[in-house]
């Protein structure tokens, strides 16, 4: 709410159609009326399941990363372990499963960092972010047929320096996860996160 006590009203949905839908996403085309009476049609929204991502740190101060080709960006990216949350399980359980399947790593100490909207203008999903401390390799990765992934361990201090210098590219939502990690490190002063406090 603004200083004047006014608030922006939500749009009124007059009609919704689905030109496309599969198991991964749905394209919803809305006809909407704005608070000022203007009508927009079509206003496209992509419906997707929520996403989960984590910063997994080993006992010796490395961050666990995955290397994967991302066809949307047409490049190979070394990034945080992440996945789609499209099952009835809780988001943290989904992330624990994704971390183990993608990397073979597991951890006993998990902390929720927070959640945020993936891209509110056009996407309807949220991103749930977690911290996995003292992660260790417990198994070989168990990848889906459509996944070709390599696991990397990088010293956290080096990863942060490279990210700050623009030498590492992350998805936008993973940048948000790193911001939440910084806030968590400052709040808790956890010594395992000392590299974030420099």
Backbone as a printed PyTorch tensor [residue, N CA C, xyz], in Angstrom:
tensor([[[  0.8460,  -1.1880,   0.0000],
         [  0.0000,   0.0000,   0.0000],
         [  0.8850,   1.2430,   0.0000]],

        [[  0.5270,   2.2510,  -0.7600],
         [  1.3180,   3.4690,  -0.8740],
         [  1.1000,   4.3750,   0.3340]],

        [[  1.8830,   5.4660,   0.3750],
         [  1.7670,   6.4370,   1.4730],
         [  0.3750,   7.0530,   1.5350]],

        [[ -0.2610,   7.1660,   0.3710],
         [ -1.5800,   7.8030,   0.3170],
         [ -2.6900,   6.8640,   0.7520]],

        [[ -2.3670,   5.6180,   1.0900],
         [ -3.3790,   4.6660,   1.5150],
         [ -4.0890,   3.9740,   0.3690]],

        [[ -3.5970,   4.1770,  -0.8570],
         [ -4.2100,   3.5360,  -2.0080],
         [ -3.4580,   2.2530,  -2.3270]],

        [[ -4.1380,   1.3170,  -2.9420],
         [ -3.5300,   0.0720,  -3.3770],
         [ -3.9450,  -0.2160,  -4.8080]],

        [[ -3.0790,  -0.8620,  -5.5510],
         [ -3.4080,  -1.2510,  -6.9190],
         [ -4.3170,  -2.4720,  -6.8660]],

        [[ -5.4090,  -2.4090,  -7.5710],
         [ -6.3610,  -3.5310,  -7.5990],
         [ -5.8990,  -4.5750,  -8.6130]],

        [[ -6.2120,  -5.8390,  -8.3580],
         [ -5.8580,  -6.8740,  -9.3380],
         [ -6.7070,  -6.7460, -10.5960]],

        [[ -6.1900,  -7.3240, -11.6670],
         [ -6.9480,  -7.3460, -12.9120],
         [ -8.1050,  -8.3180, -12.7920]],

        [[ -9.1740,  -8.0350, -13.5200],
         [-10.3360,  -8.9130, -13.5720],
         [-10.2230,  -9.7920, -14.8170]],

        [[-10.2500, -11.1030, -14.6120],
         [-10.1530, -12.0400, -15.7320],
         [-11.5520, -12.2280, -16.3200]],

        [[-11.7130, -11.8620, -17.5920],
         [-13.0020, -11.9820, -18.2670],
         [-13.1420, -13.3220, -18.9870]],

        [[-11.9910, -13.8540, -19.4670],
         [-12.0140, -15.1170, -20.1960],
         [-10.6110, -15.6990, -20.1970]],

        [[-10.5210, -17.0360, -20.1780],
         [ -9.2410, -17.7300, -20.2900],
         [ -9.3570, -18.8550, -21.2980]],

        [[ -8.3350, -18.9860, -22.1410],
         [ -8.2540, -20.0870, -23.1040],
         [ -6.8660, -20.7020, -23.0080]],

        [[ -6.7640, -21.9680, -23.4160],
         [ -5.4870, -22.6770, -23.3960],
         [ -5.1350, -23.1310, -24.8220]],

        [[ -4.3690, -22.3050, -25.5570],
         [ -3.9610, -22.7000, -26.9050],
         [ -3.0050, -23.8970, -26.9070]],

        [[ -2.2780, -24.0930, -25.8020],
         [ -1.3090, -25.1950, -25.7420],
         [ -1.1730, -25.6780, -24.3050]],

        [[ -1.0630, -27.0080, -24.1460],
         [ -0.8600, -27.5670, -22.8120],
         [ -0.1940, -28.9330, -22.9580]],

        [[  0.8600, -29.1880, -22.1710],
         [  1.4500, -30.5170, -22.0570],
         [  1.8750, -30.7260, -20.6130]],

        [[  2.6740, -31.7640, -20.3500],
         [  3.0190, -32.0710, -18.9520],
         [  4.0000, -31.0640, -18.3590]],

        [[  4.6690, -30.2620, -19.2060],
         [  5.6880, -29.3340, -18.7260],
         [  5.1620, -27.9220, -18.5200]],

        [[  4.2300, -27.4990, -19.3680],
         [  3.7270, -26.1290, -19.2580],
         [  2.3890, -26.0100, -19.9740]],

        [[  1.7130, -24.9280, -19.6490],
         [  0.4640, -24.5840, -20.3500],
         [  0.5260, -23.1080, -20.7040]],

        [[  0.1130, -22.7880, -21.9210],
         [  0.0020, -21.3930, -22.3310],
         [ -1.4520, -20.9780, -22.1430]],

        [[ -1.6560, -20.0310, -21.2190],
         [ -3.0030, -19.5220, -20.9590],
         [ -3.1310, -18.1360, -21.5730]],

        [[ -4.1540, -17.9390, -22.3620],
         [ -4.4060, -16.6420, -22.9830],
         [ -5.6330, -16.0220, -22.3270]],

        [[ -5.4080, -14.9830, -21.5610],
         [ -6.4770, -14.3270, -20.8080],
         [ -6.9610, -13.0650, -21.5200]],

        [[ -8.2250, -12.7680, -21.3190],
         [ -8.7650, -11.4480, -21.5930],
         [ -8.9930, -10.8180, -20.2290]],

        [[ -8.3360,  -9.6670, -19.9910],
         [ -8.3720,  -9.0710, -18.6540],
         [ -8.8210,  -7.6190, -18.7230]],

        [[ -9.4860,  -7.2170, -17.6530],
         [ -9.8850,  -5.8130, -17.5170],
         [ -9.0580,  -5.1890, -16.4110]],

        [[ -8.3670,  -4.0990, -16.7150],
         [ -7.5490,  -3.3970, -15.7480],
         [ -8.4260,  -2.5170, -14.8520]],

        [[ -7.9080,  -2.0860, -13.7160],
         [ -8.7000,  -1.2300, -12.8210],
         [ -9.1780,   0.0650, -13.4800]],

        [[ -8.4620,   0.5320, -14.5200],
         [ -8.8790,   1.7630, -15.2140],
         [ -9.9110,   1.5010, -16.3080]],

        [[-10.3630,   0.2350, -16.4430],
         [-11.3840,  -0.1150, -17.4120],
         [-10.8520,  -0.6000, -18.7500]],

        [[ -9.5580,  -0.4470, -18.9910],
         [ -8.9800,  -0.8980, -20.2590],
         [ -8.9840,  -2.4260, -20.3010]],

        [[ -9.2520,  -2.9830, -21.4720],
         [ -9.2590,  -4.4300, -21.6580],
         [ -8.0490,  -4.8290, -22.5050]],

        [[ -7.3000,  -5.8230, -22.0280],
         [ -6.1670,  -6.3790, -22.7670],
         [ -6.5280,  -7.7890, -23.2160]],

        [[ -6.3020,  -8.0620, -24.4970],
         [ -6.5370,  -9.4150, -24.9980],
         [ -5.6930,  -9.6530, -26.2340]],

        [[ -4.9640, -10.7370, -26.3300],
         [ -4.7510, -11.6860, -25.2430],
         [ -3.5800, -11.2430, -24.3630]],

        [[ -3.6220, -11.6100, -23.1010],
         [ -2.4800, -11.4650, -22.2070],
         [ -2.0370, -12.8790, -21.8780]],

        [[ -0.8470, -13.2570, -22.3520],
         [ -0.3820, -14.6380, -22.2330],
         [  0.3310, -14.8720, -20.9030]],

        [[  0.0000, -15.9870, -20.2860],
         [  0.6500, -16.4440, -19.0500],
         [  1.0900, -17.8850, -19.2720]],

        [[  2.3110, -18.1910, -18.8450],
         [  2.8020, -19.5660, -18.9110],
         [  2.6380, -20.1950, -17.5380]],

        [[  1.8460, -21.2420, -17.4680],
         [  1.6580, -21.9830, -16.2210],
         [  2.6920, -23.1060, -16.1630]],

        [[  3.4280, -23.1630, -15.0620],
         [  4.4500, -24.1900, -14.8750],
         [  4.4310, -24.6650, -13.4300]],

        [[  4.9560, -25.8600, -13.1760],
         [  5.1290, -26.2720, -11.7830],
         [  6.1550, -25.3700, -11.0960]],

        [[  6.1430, -25.3740,  -9.7810],
         [  7.1580, -24.6390,  -9.0330],
         [  8.5350, -25.2390,  -9.2970]],

        [[  9.5690, -24.4360,  -9.0160],
         [ 10.9500, -24.8880,  -9.1510],
         [ 11.5830, -24.9520,  -7.7710]],

        [[ 12.5940, -25.8150,  -7.6360],
         [ 13.3960, -25.8870,  -6.4140],
         [ 14.8610, -25.7580,  -6.8040]],

        [[ 15.6410, -25.1260,  -5.9470],
         [ 17.0780, -24.9990,  -6.1760],
         [ 17.7840, -24.9930,  -4.8370]],

        [[ 19.0650, -25.3880,  -4.8450],
         [ 19.7940, -25.4030,  -3.5780],
         [ 21.2520, -25.0260,  -3.7690]],

        [[ 21.7980, -24.4790,  -2.7020],
         [ 23.2280, -24.2860,  -2.5800],
         [ 23.7080, -25.4010,  -1.6630]],

        [[ 24.4430, -26.3580,  -2.2210],
         [ 24.9370, -27.5030,  -1.4600],
         [ 26.4180, -27.2920,  -1.2050]],

        [[ 26.7960, -27.2500,   0.0800],
         [ 28.1830, -27.0120,   0.4700],
         [ 28.7320, -28.2390,   1.1800]],

        [[ 29.9310, -28.6510,   0.7910],
         [ 30.5650, -29.8070,   1.4140],
         [ 31.2300, -29.4040,   2.7230]],

        [[ 31.6460, -30.3960,   3.5070],
         [ 32.2670, -30.1200,   4.8100],
         [ 33.5880, -29.3650,   4.6540]],

        [[ 34.2490, -29.4970,   3.4940],
         [ 35.5290, -28.8120,   3.2870],
         [ 35.3860, -27.5230,   2.4820]],

        [[ 34.1640, -26.9820,   2.3940],
         [ 33.9660, -25.6450,   1.8500],
         [ 33.8070, -25.5300,   0.3540]],

        [[ 33.4390, -26.6290,  -0.3060],
         [ 33.1710, -26.5740,  -1.7430],
         [ 31.6730, -26.4360,  -1.9960]],

        [[ 31.3300, -25.8090,  -3.1090],
         [ 29.9400, -25.7560,  -3.5480],
         [ 29.7620, -26.8020,  -4.6340]],

        [[ 28.6570, -27.5190,  -4.5750],
         [ 28.3570, -28.5660,  -5.5480],
         [ 27.5800, -27.9300,  -6.7030]],

        [[ 28.1060, -28.0880,  -7.9120],
         [ 27.5000, -27.4970,  -9.0980],
         [ 27.2600, -28.5700, -10.1440]],

        [[ 26.3420, -28.2970, -11.0540],
         [ 26.0700, -29.2210, -12.1500],
         [ 26.3140, -28.5150, -13.4750]],

        [[ 26.8930, -29.2530, -14.4070],
         [ 27.1480, -28.7420, -15.7530],
         [ 26.1610, -29.4150, -16.6940]],

        [[ 25.4310, -28.5920, -17.4290],
         [ 24.3720, -29.1280, -18.2800],
         [ 24.1530, -28.1920, -19.4670]],

        [[ 23.8360, -28.7490, -20.6150],
         [ 23.4600, -27.9350, -21.7690],
         [ 22.0300, -27.4510, -21.5740]],

        [[ 21.8210, -26.1500, -21.7650],
         [ 20.4920, -25.5540, -21.6380],
         [ 20.0570, -25.0500, -23.0080]],

        [[ 19.0980, -25.7590, -23.6020],
         [ 18.7460, -25.4840, -24.9960],
         [ 18.1000, -24.1190, -25.1750]],

        [[ 17.3410, -23.6510, -24.1880],
         [ 16.7370, -22.3180, -24.3150],
         [ 17.7960, -21.2420, -24.5050]],

        [[ 18.8740, -21.3260, -23.7330],
         [ 19.9680, -20.3660, -23.8470],
         [ 21.0220, -20.7800, -24.8530]],

        [[ 20.8920, -21.9980, -25.3960],
         [ 21.8280, -22.5600, -26.3740],
         [ 23.2690, -22.4780, -25.9080]],

        [[ 23.4720, -22.9100, -24.6590],
         [ 24.8280, -22.9280, -24.1230],
         [ 24.9290, -23.9240, -22.9890]],

        [[ 26.1450, -24.3560, -22.7320],
         [ 26.4180, -25.2040, -21.5770],
         [ 26.6100, -24.2870, -20.3770]],

        [[ 25.9430, -24.6040, -19.2630],
         [ 25.9900, -23.7720, -18.0720],
         [ 26.3870, -24.6330, -16.8780]],

        [[ 27.2570, -24.0790, -16.0380],
         [ 27.5790, -24.7080, -14.7530],
         [ 26.7740, -23.9410, -13.7130]],

        [[ 25.8660, -24.6430, -13.0330],
         [ 24.8400, -23.9620, -12.2480],
         [ 24.5520, -24.7030, -10.9480]],

        [[ 23.6460, -24.1480, -10.1700],
         [ 23.1970, -24.7900,  -8.9380],
         [ 22.2880, -25.9680,  -9.2650]],

        [[ 22.3380, -27.0270,  -8.4840],
         [ 21.3670, -28.1190,  -8.6730],
         [ 19.9420, -27.5870,  -8.5020]],

        [[ 19.0750, -27.9750,  -9.4000],
         [ 17.7030, -27.4650,  -9.4040],
         [ 16.7760, -28.5090,  -9.9950]],

        [[ 15.4820, -28.2610,  -9.8700],
         [ 14.5300, -29.1780, -10.4710],
         [ 13.1290, -28.6100, -10.4570]],

        [[ 12.2270, -29.3950, -11.0100],
         [ 10.8120, -29.0430, -11.0480],
         [ 10.1110, -29.7080,  -9.8730]],

        [[  9.2830, -28.9550,  -9.2020],
         [  8.5070, -29.4930,  -8.0850],
         [  7.0960, -29.7830,  -8.5920]],

        [[  6.9220, -30.9840,  -9.1250],
         [  5.6320, -31.3320,  -9.7340],
         [  5.0120, -32.5760,  -9.1110]],

        [[  5.3740, -32.8530,  -7.8630],
         [  4.8290, -34.0080,  -7.1460],
         [  4.1850, -33.5250,  -5.8530]],

        [[  3.4300, -34.3900,  -5.1670],
         [  2.7820, -33.9570,  -3.9200],
         [  3.7480, -33.7160,  -2.7590]],

        [[  5.0220, -34.1280,  -2.8940],
         [  5.9680, -33.9810,  -1.7920],
         [  6.2420, -32.5090,  -1.4990]],

        [[  6.7190, -32.2450,  -0.3000],
         [  7.0790, -30.8830,   0.0930],
         [  8.2700, -30.4020,  -0.7380]],

        [[  8.4130, -29.0910,  -0.9430],
         [  9.5250, -28.5880,  -1.7570],
         [ 10.9020, -29.0440,  -1.2770]],

        [[ 11.1370, -29.0750,   0.0390],
         [ 12.4480, -29.5100,   0.5160],
         [ 12.7050, -30.9740,   0.1700]],

        [[ 11.6910, -31.8100,   0.2980],
         [ 11.8410, -33.2190,  -0.0670],
         [ 12.1430, -33.3550,  -1.5520]],

        [[ 11.4940, -32.5170,  -2.3800],
         [ 11.7510, -32.5440,  -3.8170],
         [ 13.1970, -32.1530,  -4.1070]],

        [[ 13.7110, -31.1470,  -3.3830],
         [ 15.0890, -30.7040,  -3.6270],
         [ 16.0890, -31.7510,  -3.1470]],

        [[ 15.8190, -32.3840,  -2.0250],
         [ 16.7100, -33.4550,  -1.5620],
         [ 16.7920, -34.5650,  -2.6060]],

        [[ 15.6540, -34.9240,  -3.1720],
         [ 15.6190, -35.9690,  -4.1970],
         [ 16.3720, -35.5270,  -5.4440]],

        [[ 16.1570, -34.2760,  -5.8720],
         [ 16.8360, -33.7650,  -7.0630],
         [ 18.3530, -33.7410,  -6.8700]],

        [[ 18.8120, -33.2960,  -5.7000],
         [ 20.2460, -33.2350,  -5.4470],
         [ 20.8700, -34.6230,  -5.5280]],

        [[ 20.2120, -35.5900,  -4.9200],
         [ 20.7480, -36.9530,  -4.9420],
         [ 20.7180, -37.5420,  -6.3540]],

        [[ 19.6050, -37.3270,  -7.0840],
         [ 19.4950, -37.8820,  -8.4310],
         [ 20.4970, -37.2410,  -9.3880]],

        [[ 20.6680, -35.9140,  -9.3180],
         [ 21.5340, -35.2130, -10.2610],
         [ 23.0140, -35.3810,  -9.9510]],

        [[ 23.3660, -35.4480,  -8.6620],
         [ 24.7790, -35.3960,  -8.2740],
         [ 25.2550, -36.5890,  -7.4590]],

        [[ 24.3430, -37.3220,  -6.8390],
         [ 24.7310, -38.3700,  -5.9010],
         [ 25.0600, -37.8410,  -4.5180]],

        [[ 24.8670, -36.5280,  -4.2970],
         [ 25.1650, -35.9210,  -2.9990],
         [ 23.9100, -35.8990,  -2.1250]],

        [[ 24.1510, -35.9470,  -0.8180],
         [ 23.0810, -35.8320,   0.1730],
         [ 23.6290, -35.0400,   1.3610]],

        [[ 22.7330, -34.5470,   2.1940],
         [ 23.1260, -33.7890,   3.3830],
         [ 22.0910, -34.0220,   4.4720]],

        [[ 22.5400, -33.9190,   5.7110],
         [ 21.6290, -34.0260,   6.8580],
         [ 21.1200, -32.6540,   7.2900]],

        [[ 21.9280, -31.6160,   7.0650],
         [ 21.6100, -30.2650,   7.5510],
         [ 21.0510, -29.4320,   6.3930]],

        [[ 19.7300, -29.3100,   6.3500],
         [ 19.0470, -28.5320,   5.3130],
         [ 18.3760, -27.3190,   5.9510]],

        [[ 18.5160, -26.1710,   5.3050],
         [ 17.8870, -24.9430,   5.7810],
         [ 17.0840, -24.3020,   4.6560]],

        [[ 15.8200, -23.9610,   4.9070],
         [ 15.0560, -23.2160,   3.8930],
         [ 15.5490, -21.7730,   3.8410]],

        [[ 15.8090, -21.2710,   2.6550],
         [ 16.2770, -19.8910,   2.5000],
         [ 15.1440, -18.9330,   2.1630]],

        [[ 14.0760, -19.4530,   1.5790],
         [ 12.9490, -18.6060,   1.2180],
         [ 12.4330, -18.9540,  -0.1660]],

        [[ 11.3600, -18.3080,  -0.5510],
         [ 10.7250, -18.5370,  -1.8480],
         [ 10.3930, -17.1940,  -2.4780]],

        [[ 10.3110, -17.1870,  -3.7930],
         [  9.9130, -15.9740,  -4.5020],
         [  9.2660, -16.3580,  -5.8210]],

        [[  8.6070, -15.4060,  -6.4610],
         [  7.9790, -15.6460,  -7.7590],
         [  9.0580, -15.7640,  -8.8290]],

        [[  8.8970, -16.7300,  -9.7260],
         [  9.9070, -16.9610, -10.7600],
         [ 10.0140, -15.7770, -11.7080]],

        [[  8.8860, -15.2900, -12.2130],
         [  8.8420, -14.1410, -13.1280],
         [  7.3820, -13.7030, -13.1970]],

        [[  6.9790, -12.8830, -12.2530],
         [  5.5650, -12.5790, -12.0180],
         [  4.7850, -12.0410, -13.2240]],

        [[  5.3740, -11.2880, -14.1490],
         [  4.5650, -10.7960, -15.2670],
         [  4.0140, -11.9010, -16.1650]],

        [[  4.7760, -12.9920, -16.3740],
         [  4.3560, -13.9870, -17.3580],
         [  4.3120, -15.4190, -16.8550]],

        [[  4.9730, -15.7260, -15.7470],
         [  4.9780, -17.0850, -15.2140],
         [  4.1720, -17.1200, -13.9270]],

        [[  3.5100, -18.2460, -13.6630],
         [  2.6550, -18.3290, -12.4690],
         [  3.2960, -19.1190, -11.3310]],

        [[  4.5580, -19.5270, -11.4830],
         [  5.1540, -20.4240, -10.4920],
         [  6.0960, -19.7010,  -9.5370]],

        [[  6.4820, -20.4300,  -8.4890],
         [  7.4080, -19.9200,  -7.4770],
         [  8.6730, -20.7530,  -7.4670]],

        [[  9.7300, -20.1800,  -6.8820],
         [ 11.0070, -20.8600,  -6.7080],
         [ 11.2480, -21.0130,  -5.2110]],

        [[ 11.5540, -22.2350,  -4.7890],
         [ 11.8420, -22.5240,  -3.3790],
         [ 13.3320, -22.8230,  -3.2560]],

        [[ 14.0120, -22.0850,  -2.3790],
         [ 15.4710, -22.1390,  -2.2890],
         [ 15.9090, -22.7420,  -0.9540]],

        [[ 16.9570, -23.5540,  -1.0080],
         [ 17.4320, -24.2600,   0.1770],
         [ 18.9530, -24.2340,   0.2540]],

        [[ 19.4350, -24.4240,   1.4740],
         [ 20.8500, -24.5740,   1.7500],
         [ 21.0680, -25.9690,   2.3110]],

        [[ 22.0080, -26.7140,   1.7200],
         [ 22.3760, -28.0430,   2.2110],
         [ 23.8110, -27.9620,   2.7090]],

        [[ 24.0030, -28.1420,   4.0110],
         [ 25.3260, -28.0090,   4.6140],
         [ 25.9400, -29.3760,   4.8840]],

        [[ 27.2730, -29.4210,   4.7830],
         [ 28.0340, -30.6610,   4.9940],
         [ 27.5740, -31.7610,   4.0370]],

        [[ 27.3300, -31.3750,   2.7890],
         [ 26.9170, -32.3450,   1.7680],
         [ 28.0670, -33.3000,   1.4660]],

        [[ 27.7160, -34.5230,   1.1430],
         [ 28.7220, -35.5340,   0.8180],
         [ 28.1500, -36.4440,  -0.2540]],

        [[ 29.0530, -37.0270,  -1.0410],
         [ 28.6120, -37.9490,  -2.0830],
         [ 28.3020, -39.2880,  -1.4410]],

        [[ 27.0860, -39.7760,  -1.7040],
         [ 26.6460, -41.0410,  -1.1110],
         [ 26.2960, -42.0840,  -2.1670]],

        [[ 26.2170, -41.6680,  -3.4270],
         [ 25.8190, -42.5970,  -4.4870],
         [ 26.2070, -42.0010,  -5.8290]],

        [[ 26.0790, -42.7910,  -6.8660],
         [ 26.2490, -42.2720,  -8.2140],
         [ 24.9560, -41.5730,  -8.6380]],

        [[ 25.0530, -40.5650,  -9.5100],
         [ 23.8340, -39.8950,  -9.9850],
         [ 22.8970, -40.8860, -10.6720]],

        [[ 21.6050, -40.5770, -10.6010],
         [ 20.5740, -41.3850, -11.2600],
         [ 19.7950, -40.4270, -12.1610]],

        [[ 20.2340, -40.3070, -13.4150],
         [ 19.7230, -39.2760, -14.3080],
         [ 18.5420, -39.7620, -15.1370]],

        [[ 17.6430, -38.8360, -15.4630],
         [ 16.5510, -39.1260, -16.3890],
         [ 17.1100, -39.2970, -17.7960]],

        [[ 16.3080, -39.8710, -18.6820],
         [ 16.7480, -40.0990, -20.0610],
         [ 17.1410, -38.8000, -20.7680]],

        [[ 16.5060, -37.7080, -20.4260],
         [ 16.7860, -36.4300, -21.0890],
         [ 17.8660, -35.6070, -20.4150]],

        [[ 18.6210, -36.1940, -19.4850],
         [ 19.6350, -35.4520, -18.7470],
         [ 21.0340, -35.9790, -19.0590]],

        [[ 21.9330, -35.0630, -19.3450],
         [ 23.3670, -35.3400, -19.4360],
         [ 24.0260, -34.3040, -18.5420]],

        [[ 24.4850, -34.7320, -17.3670],
         [ 24.9420, -33.8060, -16.3340],
         [ 26.2960, -34.2500, -15.7980]],

        [[ 27.1930, -33.2790, -15.6130],
         [ 28.4550, -33.5140, -14.9190],
         [ 28.4210, -32.7440, -13.6040]],

        [[ 28.9350, -33.3460, -12.5510],
         [ 28.9780, -32.7060, -11.2330],
         [ 30.3570, -32.1050, -10.9970]],

        [[ 30.3780, -30.9020, -10.4310],
         [ 31.6310, -30.2180, -10.0990],
         [ 31.6050, -29.8080,  -8.6250]],

        [[ 32.7620, -29.8200,  -8.0050],
         [ 32.9480, -29.2170,  -6.6850],
         [ 33.9470, -28.0860,  -6.8420]],

        [[ 33.5490, -26.8880,  -6.4310],
         [ 34.3790, -25.7010,  -6.5790],
         [ 34.4750, -25.0290,  -5.2100]],

        [[ 35.6680, -24.5700,  -4.7980],
         [ 35.7520, -23.8250,  -3.5370],
         [ 34.7570, -22.6600,  -3.5340]],

        [[ 33.9980, -22.5380,  -2.4550],
         [ 32.9550, -21.5080,  -2.3990],
         [ 33.5270, -20.1160,  -2.6100]],

        [[ 34.6750, -19.8140,  -2.0050],
         [ 35.2640, -18.4810,  -2.1380],
         [ 35.5780, -18.1810,  -3.6080]],

        [[ 36.1000, -19.1620,  -4.3400],
         [ 36.4020, -18.9590,  -5.7560],
         [ 35.1190, -18.7680,  -6.5680]],

        [[ 34.1100, -19.5810,  -6.2840],
         [ 32.8210, -19.4500,  -6.9780],
         [ 32.2420, -18.0540,  -6.7790]],

        [[ 32.2670, -17.5580,  -5.5430],
         [ 31.7160, -16.2350,  -5.2600],
         [ 32.4990, -15.1400,  -5.9750]],

        [[ 33.8290, -15.2670,  -5.9860],
         [ 34.6580, -14.2750,  -6.6800],
         [ 34.3450, -14.2660,  -8.1710]],

        [[ 34.2300, -15.4500,  -8.7570],
         [ 33.9270, -15.5330, -10.1890],
         [ 32.5260, -15.0070, -10.5040]],

        [[ 31.5670, -15.2640,  -9.6120],
         [ 30.2060, -14.7480,  -9.8160],
         [ 30.1920, -13.2270,  -9.7330]],

        [[ 30.9020, -12.6790,  -8.7580],
         [ 30.9430, -11.2180,  -8.5930],
         [ 31.6260, -10.5410,  -9.7690]],

        [[ 32.6240, -11.2250, -10.3530],
         [ 33.3630, -10.6600, -11.4850],
         [ 32.6750, -10.9060, -12.8210]],

        [[ 31.5340, -11.5910, -12.8080],
         [ 30.8110, -11.8670, -14.0390],
         [ 31.3700, -13.0240, -14.8390]],

        [[ 32.2190, -13.8470, -14.2210],
         [ 32.7990, -14.9930, -14.9280],
         [ 31.9490, -16.2470, -14.7910]],

        [[ 30.8920, -16.1890, -14.0160],
         [ 29.9470, -17.2980, -13.8980],
         [ 28.5620, -16.7960, -14.2640]],

        [[ 27.8520, -17.5750, -15.0520],
         [ 26.4960, -17.2150, -15.4740],
         [ 25.5240, -18.1520, -14.7640]],

        [[ 24.5600, -17.5800, -14.0620],
         [ 23.5070, -18.3560, -13.3980],
         [ 22.1640, -17.9550, -13.9840]],

        [[ 21.1940, -18.8480, -13.8760],
         [ 19.8220, -18.4580, -14.1890],
         [ 19.4390, -17.3110, -13.2540]],

        [[ 18.5280, -16.4630, -13.7110],
         [ 18.1040, -15.3510, -12.8710],
         [ 17.6000, -15.8010, -11.5150]],

        [[ 16.8150, -16.8890, -11.4930],
         [ 16.2780, -17.3360, -10.2110],
         [ 17.3750, -17.8580,  -9.2990]],

        [[ 18.4860, -18.3640,  -9.8680],
         [ 19.5820, -18.8320,  -9.0240],
         [ 20.3630, -17.6580,  -8.4330]],

        [[ 20.3780, -16.5370,  -9.1570],
         [ 20.9320, -15.3170,  -8.5680],
         [ 20.1240, -14.8870,  -7.3540]],

        [[ 18.8020, -15.0520,  -7.4480],
         [ 17.9480, -14.7600,  -6.2940],
         [ 18.2430, -15.6830,  -5.1240]],

        [[ 18.5140, -16.9540,  -5.4160],
         [ 18.8690, -17.9120,  -4.3610],
         [ 20.1660, -17.4980,  -3.6760]],

        [[ 21.1370, -17.0130,  -4.4640],
         [ 22.4060, -16.5690,  -3.8740],
         [ 22.1900, -15.3470,  -2.9840]],

        [[ 21.2850, -14.4650,  -3.3760],
         [ 20.9860, -13.3050,  -2.5310],
         [ 20.3920, -13.7670,  -1.1980]],

        [[ 19.4740, -14.7470,  -1.2610],
         [ 18.8940, -15.2860,  -0.0320],
         [ 19.9580, -15.9500,   0.8330]],

        [[ 20.9310, -16.6140,   0.1900],
         [ 22.0250, -17.2270,   0.9460],
         [ 22.8480, -16.1710,   1.6700]],

        [[ 23.1410, -15.0620,   0.9930],
         [ 23.8840, -13.9750,   1.6510],
         [ 23.1200, -13.4560,   2.8710]],

        [[ 21.8130, -13.2610,   2.7160],
         [ 21.0010, -12.7760,   3.8340],
         [ 21.0300, -13.7760,   4.9850]],

        [[ 20.9480, -15.0650,   4.6690],
         [ 20.9930, -16.1130,   5.7020],
         [ 22.3440, -16.0980,   6.4150]],

        [[ 23.4320, -15.9670,   5.6540],
         [ 24.7760, -15.9540,   6.2510],
         [ 24.9390, -14.7740,   7.1920]],

        [[ 24.4580, -13.6130,   6.8110],
         [ 24.5720, -12.4270,   7.6690],
         [ 23.7090, -12.5600,   8.9270]],

        [[ 22.5560, -13.1770,   8.7690],
         [ 21.6470, -13.3390,   9.9070],
         [ 22.1670, -14.3570,  10.9170]],

        [[ 22.7020, -15.4660,  10.4330],
         [ 23.1000, -16.5550,  11.3290],
         [ 24.5560, -16.4980,  11.7570]],

        [[ 25.4070, -15.8430,  10.9340],
         [ 26.8560, -15.7980,  11.1760],
         [ 27.4470, -17.2070,  11.2650]],

        [[ 26.8540, -18.1560,  10.5440],
         [ 27.3430, -19.5380,  10.5230],
         [ 28.7670, -19.5520,   9.9640]],

        [[ 29.7050, -20.1170,  10.7120],
         [ 31.1150, -20.1020,  10.3150],
         [ 31.3550, -20.8630,   9.0240]],

        [[ 30.4910, -21.8060,   8.6960],
         [ 30.6430, -22.5460,   7.4520],
         [ 30.3730, -21.6710,   6.2310]],

        [[ 29.7910, -20.4980,   6.4670],
         [ 29.4690, -19.5620,   5.3870],
         [ 30.3600, -18.3270,   5.4490]],

        [[ 31.5240, -18.4570,   6.0630],
         [ 32.4050, -17.2980,   6.2720],
         [ 32.7750, -16.6170,   4.9750]],

        [[ 32.9090, -17.3700,   3.8810],
         [ 33.2890, -16.7790,   2.6030],
         [ 32.2740, -15.7440,   2.1360]],

        [[ 31.0440, -15.8410,   2.5980],
         [ 29.9970, -14.9060,   2.1970],
         [ 30.0440, -13.6110,   2.9950]],

        [[ 30.8030, -13.6080,   4.0810],
         [ 30.7790, -12.4770,   5.0040],
         [ 31.9660, -11.5450,   4.8070]],

        [[ 32.8350, -11.8430,   3.8330],
         [ 34.0060, -10.9810,   3.5740],
         [ 33.5840,  -9.6710,   2.9440]]])
